Amino acid sequence: MAIASLVTYVLMGLLFVGLAIPLRLNVVPPNHWYGFRTRLTLSDPKIWYPVNAFGGRWLIWIGVATLVAGPVCLLLPESWLAAYMLATSALWVLALIVVLVLGVRYARRLAEHD
């Protein structure tokens, strides 16, 4: 089970990083499918690109942390693996919520300065 968990962490980490890099590089135009999509970000490219770069930067860090967390699966006793996976999943959700909140606040600040 540890090998399957390691593969899951590696794939999740690569997914986060792979999705984040185009956002960070500002190559994703405003759209309704991919990116930090809110009413404010979709209303103005001057808000879309900085907020998506901000979110992309955080997603890269989340992806790297996920990649680092993967090999730990191989070091844990089998009986701890489920708890470890649950805890790291909770941290993923928490990190994504924090990025969402910070991104919305950033978009509002950008909109106020226009």
PLY file of the C-alpha trace (Angstrom):
ply
format ascii 1.0
element vertex 114
property float x
property float y
property float z
element edge 113
property int vertex1
property int vertex2
end_header
0.00 0.00 0.00
2.94 2.35 0.63
4.00 2.17 -3.03
0.47 3.02 -4.20
0.42 5.95 -1.78
3.78 7.16 -3.05
2.53 7.02 -6.64
-0.59 8.96 -5.60
1.49 11.68 -3.94
3.83 11.97 -6.91
0.94 12.19 -9.37
-0.91 14.75 -7.22
2.24 16.84 -6.79
2.94 16.79 -10.51
-0.69 17.66 -11.23
-0.56 20.69 -8.91
2.73 21.89 -10.41
1.63 21.17 -13.97
-1.58 23.13 -13.56
0.16 25.96 -11.73
3.01 26.72 -14.15
0.85 28.18 -16.98
-1.00 30.30 -14.42
2.26 31.53 -12.93
3.62 32.38 -16.37
0.47 34.36 -17.30
-0.23 32.31 -20.41
-3.83 31.40 -19.51
-6.26 34.06 -20.78
-9.49 34.79 -18.91
-11.87 31.87 -19.39
-14.59 29.98 -17.55
-12.74 26.64 -17.29
-9.22 27.04 -15.95
-7.71 29.51 -13.54
-8.81 31.64 -10.62
-12.34 32.30 -11.83
-14.34 34.86 -9.90
-16.57 37.70 -10.99
-13.71 40.14 -10.43
-10.99 38.16 -12.18
-13.19 37.45 -15.19
-14.19 41.11 -15.44
-10.72 42.52 -16.12
-7.47 41.07 -17.49
-5.60 43.52 -15.21
-7.02 41.52 -12.30
-7.04 38.07 -13.95
-3.33 37.78 -14.69
-1.88 38.94 -11.33
-4.37 36.89 -9.30
-3.73 33.77 -11.39
0.04 34.26 -11.09
-0.40 34.61 -7.33
-2.51 31.44 -7.16
-0.11 29.62 -9.46
2.82 30.46 -7.21
1.00 28.96 -4.23
-0.07 25.88 -6.20
3.55 25.25 -7.12
4.47 25.27 -3.43
1.57 22.95 -2.61
2.69 20.61 -5.40
6.30 20.60 -4.21
5.17 19.93 -0.63
3.07 17.05 -1.95
6.05 15.62 -3.81
8.12 15.84 -0.61
5.35 14.21 1.43
5.25 11.21 -0.90
8.46 9.43 0.09
7.48 9.69 3.74
4.92 6.96 2.98
7.77 4.52 2.53
9.19 5.34 5.96
5.99 4.94 7.97
4.69 1.75 9.52
1.77 0.37 7.53
-0.59 1.02 10.46
0.12 4.78 10.30
-0.34 5.16 6.56
-4.09 5.78 6.53
-3.81 8.46 9.23
-0.91 10.09 7.37
-2.86 10.18 4.13
-5.90 11.62 5.88
-3.80 14.31 7.57
-2.05 15.31 4.36
-5.37 15.39 2.50
-6.73 17.72 5.17
-3.66 19.91 4.72
-4.24 20.02 0.95
-7.80 21.17 1.48
-6.74 23.75 4.07
-3.96 25.07 1.84
-6.32 25.38 -1.13
-8.88 27.22 1.02
-6.18 29.62 2.21
-5.10 30.25 -1.39
-8.72 30.84 -2.37
-9.29 33.36 0.43
-6.01 35.17 -0.21
-6.69 35.23 -3.95
-10.15 36.75 -3.50
-8.73 39.39 -1.15
-5.97 40.17 -3.66
-8.51 40.50 -6.49
-10.58 42.91 -4.38
-7.51 45.01 -3.62
-6.62 45.18 -7.31
-10.20 46.16 -8.20
-10.17 48.95 -5.60
-7.02 50.47 -7.06
-8.50 50.71 -10.56
0 1
1 2
2 3
3 4
4 5
5 6
6 7
7 8
8 9
9 10
10 11
11 12
12 13
13 14
14 15
15 16
16 17
17 18
18 19
19 20
20 21
21 22
22 23
23 24
24 25
25 26
26 27
27 28
28 29
29 30
30 31
31 32
32 33
33 34
34 35
35 36
36 37
37 38
38 39
39 40
40 41
41 42
42 43
43 44
44 45
45 46
46 47
47 48
48 49
49 50
50 51
51 52
52 53
53 54
54 55
55 56
56 57
57 58
58 59
59 60
60 61
61 62
62 63
63 64
64 65
65 66
66 67
67 68
68 69
69 70
70 71
71 72
72 73
73 74
74 75
75 76
76 77
77 78
78 79
79 80
80 81
81 82
82 83
83 84
84 85
85 86
86 87
87 88
88 89
89 90
90 91
91 92
92 93
93 94
94 95
95 96
96 97
97 98
98 99
99 100
100 101
101 102
102 103
103 104
104 105
105 106
106 107
107 108
108 109
109 110
110 111
111 112
112 113
